[in-house]
């Protein structure tokens, strides 16, 4: 099953466009996990089990693991998702961007070591920096386009043949790079007008949309601007607002709070689709 097939099935099965990001911050973990060698795995596993039926994908952010030398826990976590929730897409948020043999190794890391269904990529170095990922014909390549951070405008709004660079990139990915039909784009929820412009260019291509929750993106505006004609089309990511919905308590209380917020967010997204 390809990434797109798996994502389409997940959207339908969960009736959800919510993607939960796995950004483990040990300083915010419940006290019972502090100092434990497998704390990251156990915390993220609890969040996955609490929210799996309310989401369309999980998005582990590799930096939160590698900074703590916890790549083995990320590997185990991806294995746990594949074995326990085999229909759930895993989007590795790595934002890789390099060329040639180096990019080939990053692709192997994402798709062999972690067995991710898709990986986020930076397109700044051009097509040959993304091409090695496209050799994996069943895996997704999700390209940064209009990012949720304010500084993204420094480059993404540069004029290219009369259009902003981010729109030029959206058309490039949709019309030339998407040769396997497995590409997607990252568009921030903090910029719904730009999100709508990208959707008009790329058709039903899936869009990974960070920026709701802690970053303050508006759910109704996001869904109205970005939903595909087929009814879904979005992976609307929330990380910290779900993972750390509980400020204190034990792991079970953290999991309960995460489930509550995930369901509330899923329901808010679905309600927005009816507006």
C-alpha positions, 0 to 999 in steps of 0.5 A: 500500500502506498503512502497516499492509499494508506492516508486515504484509508486513515482519513476514512477510517478515523473520520479525522484530519488531525495529525498528532505530532510526537515532540517529546520534551522530557522536562514536561513529562510526569514525575514517574518518568523522570530519569527513566532510560525508556521515558521517551518511548513510554511517554509517546506510546501512551500518547499514541494509545490514547489518541490513535482512533482520533487521528489520521497520522502520527508525526514524530519530530526526529530532533526531539529524539536525536538531541537526547540520543534516543534514536533507538527509542524512535525506532522502537516507537515506529515499530510499535505503531507499525505492529499495533496500528498497521493502518496508521501513517507515520510521517517522519518530520526530519526536514531533510535537504541535501544532494546526491549520495547524502540524500540517498542515505537520509532516505534510507534512514527515513524509509529503512531504519524508521520505516516511515511512510513519508518524510518532510523535505526542504526543497531549497537545494532543488529537485536533485535534493528530493529525487532520492526519496522519490526512488521509494515509489510507495513512500511520501515526500512532503515538501516545505512550501509555506511554513508556519513560522513568521520568518518563512516570509524572508524567502517564501515571498520572493518574486519568481516570474511574478508570483511568490516563491511558495506558489512557484514551488507548489506548482513545481511539485504538483506538475513536475516533481510528483512523478509517483503521485506520493508528494505532499506540501507543508503549509502553515495554518497561520496563513489561511489565505496562502493555504487556499492559493496552494490548494487551488494549484495542487488539487487533491494533493495532501497538505500537512498543516502545522500551526493550530494549537500552541501556534494559534492557527484558526481551525475554521479558517484552515479547514475552509481554505485547505480542504480538498474537493474529495472531503479530506486532504489535510493532515492538521498537526497538533503536538504540544497542545495534545501531548501536554494538555495535562500540566501535572499528574501521572502518565495515565492523567497525561494520556486522558488529557491528551485523548480529551484534547485530541477528540475535541480537536478532531471534532472541531475540525469536522465541525469546521468542515460543515461550515 
